Amino acid sequence: MELTDGRVSLRPPEDGDVAWIVRACRDPENQRWLPLLPQPYGRADAEWWVNRCKRVWEDGSASPFIVIDAATLAPLGAIEVRIGDPADIGYWLAPESRGRGAMTGALRLAVRYAFAERALPRVELFTLLDNERSQAVARRAGFRRDGLVVGKIESRDGTRHDAVRFVLEAAGSCGG
């Protein structure tokens, strides 16, 4: 299954992504919305993540992807389908890639993959309460808001944060 919509494509993370991942994960907005990211985020953190991605691909517990520009092949962000009951998706973009619809396209592709290749019946997505941009991405990709989950998201210091849950059923629309 080719994972592209002509604007963005998805591919597994590679060792060559490490430097770019470090830059993107040092971004204050990514640090804000991804409370488990190490601070400061360094090369060893990115290397660990890329190696973890290889392991979860092998054991089938998740399908992490780098989101790339389909024309230039430049990396834009990352998205991951985590296999569980229920399955869920998480994502982030580099600062220079925001505001162009890239993650909406990537999320649609990841959902198509989750339903077609992994045969998942339902996918959930969680955002921090005030992450309105991520919530807009979820809605544009066809997810529906399904309530609040108290203490769902954990920070590095162990603090728990409430999250908005979005869901998409396999029989539902992927937003286009």
C-alpha positions as CSV (number, residue, x, y, z in Angstrom):
1,M,0.0,0.0,0.0
2,E,1.5,3.3,-1.1
3,L,1.0,5.9,1.6
4,T,0.7,9.2,-0.3
5,D,-2.0,11.6,-1.2
6,G,0.2,13.5,-3.7
7,R,1.0,16.2,-1.2
8,V,2.4,14.2,1.7
9,S,3.7,10.7,2.0
10,L,4.5,8.4,5.0
11,R,7.6,6.3,5.4
12,P,9.2,4.5,8.4
13,P,11.8,6.5,10.3
14,E,15.5,6.1,9.3
15,D,18.8,6.7,11.0
16,G,19.3,9.7,8.7
17,D,16.3,11.4,10.3
18,V,18.1,11.9,13.7
19,A,19.4,15.4,13.2
20,W,16.1,16.7,11.8
21,I,14.2,15.0,14.7
22,V,16.4,16.7,17.3
23,R,15.7,20.2,15.7
24,A,11.9,19.5,15.5
25,C,11.6,18.1,19.0
26,R,13.5,21.1,20.5
27,D,10.7,23.4,19.2
28,P,8.9,25.0,22.2
29,E,5.4,24.2,20.7
30,N,6.3,20.5,20.4
31,Q,7.7,20.6,23.9
32,R,4.4,22.1,25.1
33,W,2.0,19.7,23.4
34,L,4.2,16.6,23.9
35,P,4.8,16.6,27.6
36,L,6.8,13.4,27.7
37,L,9.5,14.8,25.3
38,P,12.8,15.0,27.2
39,Q,14.1,18.6,27.9
40,P,16.5,19.4,26.5
41,Y,16.0,17.0,23.6
42,G,19.3,15.7,22.3
43,R,20.8,13.4,19.7
44,A,20.7,10.4,22.0
45,D,16.9,10.9,22.5
46,A,16.3,11.0,18.7
47,E,18.5,7.9,18.2
48,W,16.6,6.1,20.9
49,W,13.3,7.0,19.2
50,V,14.4,5.8,15.8
51,N,15.7,2.5,17.3
52,R,12.4,2.1,19.2
53,C,10.5,2.7,15.9
54,K,12.4,-0.1,14.3
55,R,11.6,-2.4,17.3
56,V,7.9,-1.7,17.3
57,W,7.7,-2.2,13.5
58,E,9.3,-5.6,14.0
59,D,7.1,-6.7,16.9
60,G,3.9,-5.2,15.4
61,S,3.0,-3.1,18.4
62,A,3.0,0.2,16.5
63,S,3.5,1.7,13.0
64,P,5.5,4.9,13.3
65,F,6.0,7.1,10.2
66,I,7.9,10.2,9.2
67,V,5.6,12.5,7.3
68,I,7.4,13.8,4.2
69,D,6.6,16.3,1.4
70,A,5.7,14.1,-1.5
71,A,7.4,16.4,-4.0
72,T,10.6,17.3,-2.2
73,L,10.9,14.3,0.2
74,A,11.7,16.8,3.0
75,P,10.6,15.6,6.4
76,L,7.7,17.5,7.9
77,G,6.7,15.6,11.1
78,A,5.9,12.2,12.5
79,I,2.8,10.2,13.1
80,E,2.3,6.8,14.8
81,V,-0.4,4.2,14.9
82,R,-0.2,2.4,18.2
83,I,-1.8,-1.0,18.1
84,G,-3.9,-1.8,21.1
85,D,-7.5,-2.2,22.3
86,P,-8.3,0.4,21.4
87,A,-5.6,1.6,18.9
88,D,-4.6,5.2,19.0
89,I,-2.7,7.7,16.9
90,G,-0.3,10.4,17.9
91,Y,1.5,13.0,15.7
92,W,3.6,16.2,15.6
93,L,5.0,18.6,13.0
94,A,8.2,20.6,12.7
95,P,7.5,24.3,13.2
96,E,8.2,25.2,9.5
97,S,5.6,22.6,8.4
98,R,2.6,23.9,10.3
99,G,-0.4,25.6,8.8
100,R,-0.3,24.0,5.4
101,G,-2.6,21.0,5.9
102,A,0.2,18.5,6.0
103,M,-0.9,16.8,9.2
104,T,-4.5,16.5,8.1
105,G,-3.3,14.6,5.0
106,A,-0.9,12.5,7.0
107,L,-3.6,11.6,9.5
108,R,-6.0,10.6,6.7
109,L,-3.2,8.3,5.3
110,A,-2.4,6.8,8.7
111,V,-6.1,6.1,9.3
112,R,-6.4,4.5,5.9
113,Y,-3.4,2.3,6.7
114,A,-4.8,1.4,10.2
115,F,-8.1,0.3,8.7
116,A,-6.9,-1.4,5.5
117,E,-3.5,-2.9,6.5
118,R,-3.9,-3.5,10.2
119,A,-7.7,-4.2,10.1
120,L,-8.3,-2.0,13.1
121,P,-12.0,-1.4,13.8
122,R,-11.6,1.9,15.7
123,V,-8.8,4.4,16.2
124,E,-8.7,7.0,19.1
125,L,-6.7,10.2,19.3
126,F,-6.0,12.3,22.4
127,T,-5.1,16.0,22.7
128,L,-4.4,18.2,25.6
129,L,-7.5,20.3,26.4
130,D,-6.2,23.5,24.9
131,N,-4.5,22.1,21.8
132,E,-7.0,23.5,19.4
133,R,-4.8,23.1,16.4
134,S,-4.5,19.3,16.9
135,Q,-8.2,19.1,17.6
136,A,-8.9,20.9,14.3
137,V,-6.6,18.4,12.5
138,A,-8.6,15.5,14.0
139,R,-12.0,17.0,13.0
140,R,-10.8,17.7,9.4
141,A,-9.6,14.1,9.1
142,G,-13.1,12.8,10.1
143,F,-12.7,12.1,13.8
144,R,-15.5,13.0,16.1
145,R,-15.0,14.3,19.6
146,D,-15.9,11.6,22.2
147,G,-15.5,13.4,25.5
148,L,-12.9,14.1,28.1
149,V,-10.5,11.6,29.7
150,V,-9.3,12.7,33.2
151,G,-5.6,12.2,33.7
152,K,-4.9,10.6,30.3
153,I,-1.7,12.3,29.4
154,E,1.4,12.1,31.6
155,S,4.2,14.7,31.8
156,R,7.9,13.9,32.4
157,D,7.5,14.9,36.1
158,G,4.6,12.5,36.5
159,T,1.9,15.1,36.4
160,R,-1.3,13.9,34.7
161,H,-3.3,16.1,32.4
162,D,-6.9,15.7,31.1
163,A,-7.3,15.1,27.4
164,V,-10.0,15.3,24.8
165,R,-10.7,12.0,23.1
166,F,-11.5,11.8,19.4
167,V,-12.6,8.6,17.7
168,L,-13.0,7.2,14.2
169,E,-14.6,3.9,13.3
170,A,-13.5,1.9,10.4
171,A,-16.9,2.3,8.8
172,G,-16.6,6.1,9.2
173,S,-15.3,8.6,6.8
174,C,-11.6,9.4,6.6
175,G,-12.5,13.0,5.7
176,G,-12.0,12.8,2.0
